[in-house]
Amino acid sequence: MSAPGPASRLLITGGAGFIGSCYVRDVLARRDGTRITVLDKLTYAGNRANLAPVEADSEQAARFSFVRGDIADPEVVGPLVAEADAVVNFAAESHVDRSILDPTAFLRTGVDGVHVLLEAVRRETERAPAGGRRAEPRFLQVSTDEVYGSVAAGFSREGDPLAPRSPYAAAKAAGELLARSYHVTYGLDVVITRGANTYGPYHHPEKLIPLFVTNALDDRALPLYGDGMQVRDWLYVADHAGAIDHVLRRGNAGEVYNVPGAAELPNRDVVAQLLARLGKPWSLVRFVEDRPGHDRRYAMDGAKLASLGWTNQVAFADGLAATIDWFRANEAWWRAARSGEWDAYYDRQYAGRLASADAVAEVSPGAQAAAGAEAVPADVAPGGQPAETEA
């Protein structure tokens, strides 16, 4: 087994998505001879425009190719894996809300698709000893901190039990367990990363930060689930992509690596910071009915990845500022992402919640007092009503 180095040939599945496209852009920008093939189905979350900077650069474009296809299709996957030194699987239906509305697509990509990829890697692994290829391929499965479930206290470590609580998280857990089983059973060179809550440029506007930034730019209501005190560890997308590449090239076969973020914050604090950056009032916020099974907190221990020599590079305040500035400067991108079936999805997810929340928020003394403020009012609870304070 040998990890890929410079001038390697990489197959990046889901490479037109948010994190995958960042990985492609960053690796090709090193100009070290690495060649990348992206396989992407281009569902709502896959966007060919995310790869436009690569295709506009003649040197990078010469080392890049794009294939539109499904990772669950063996006829498409097999020949691409045969040409690759490593496969990095970003492909996923990635939004918990959508997994609650319709889990079927999540299982097809997260379980069936992973199985097809692993079978192709297994065939190539078996060819290597007989001289059918120069080395066994490495397979990196990109997973998520959500496989641990809600973490009341402390930090999740790689050996902790998995307790996913949404169809999305369950599909990711199943995919990585399947990948590990192929390492144990067939000897495949498999590594797994579990990333924290990722944000940054090119983020699909269904997620919290880009949704609230784009809504706020249009002075639309910001639907904040529950009391907004769900805690996430925020990881800038370039840091996430860099950590994945670090594990791809330096991680030990069969191992799992947590990729923590640089800031553990409740959603309300994140919203307050982005409103301050945009110069928008807190009165845009609506506390709406929480989603089912909403995990209260994610937090991971990153010591294992740190032992490989990787650390975060981007502080949350800097990453959030860069993200907001990118969305301000790329209105055509996010308006295109919010076209097509977007309105139907948004209405299905938020219309009822906002209709019931608006009547409360409009008469809330806490919300009225906070209008124009740049910080979260500490005395406002779910629904905009004054909260009881602890003695």
Secondary structure as GFF3:
##gff-version 3
##sequence-region A 1 391
A	DSSP	beta_strand	9	13	.	.	.	ID=ss1
A	DSSP	alpha_helix	18	29	.	.	.	ID=ss2
A	DSSP	beta_strand	35	40	.	.	.	ID=ss3
A	DSSP	three_ten_helix	48	51	.	.	.	ID=ss4
A	DSSP	alpha_helix	52	55	.	.	.	ID=ss5
A	DSSP	alpha_helix	58	61	.	.	.	ID=ss6
A	DSSP	beta_strand	64	68	.	.	.	ID=ss7
A	DSSP	alpha_helix	74	82	.	.	.	ID=ss8
A	DSSP	beta_strand	86	89	.	.	.	ID=ss9
A	DSSP	alpha_helix	96	101	.	.	.	ID=ss10
A	DSSP	alpha_helix	104	107	.	.	.	ID=ss11
A	DSSP	pi_helix	108	113	.	.	.	ID=ss12
A	DSSP	alpha_helix	114	127	.	.	.	ID=ss13
A	DSSP	three_ten_helix	128	130	.	.	.	ID=ss14
A	DSSP	beta_strand	138	144	.	.	.	ID=ss15
A	DSSP	three_ten_helix	145	148	.	.	.	ID=ss16
A	DSSP	alpha_helix	167	186	.	.	.	ID=ss17
A	DSSP	beta_strand	189	195	.	.	.	ID=ss18
A	DSSP	beta_strand	197	199	.	.	.	ID=ss19
A	DSSP	alpha_helix	208	217	.	.	.	ID=ss20
A	DSSP	beta_strand	222	225	.	.	.	ID=ss21
A	DSSP	beta_strand	231	236	.	.	.	ID=ss22
A	DSSP	alpha_helix	237	250	.	.	.	ID=ss23
A	DSSP	beta_strand	256	259	.	.	.	ID=ss24
A	DSSP	beta_strand	263	266	.	.	.	ID=ss25
A	DSSP	alpha_helix	267	278	.	.	.	ID=ss26
A	DSSP	three_ten_helix	282	284	.	.	.	ID=ss27
A	DSSP	beta_strand	285	288	.	.	.	ID=ss28
A	DSSP	alpha_helix	303	306	.	.	.	ID=ss29
A	DSSP	alpha_helix	316	329	.	.	.	ID=ss30
A	DSSP	alpha_helix	331	337	.	.	.	ID=ss31
A	DSSP	alpha_helix	342	346	.	.	.	ID=ss32
A	DSSP	pi_helix	347	351	.	.	.	ID=ss33
A	DSSP	alpha_helix	352	362	.	.	.	ID=ss34
A	DSSP	alpha_helix	365	370	.	.	.	ID=ss35
A	DSSP	three_ten_helix	382	384	.	.	.	ID=ss36
###
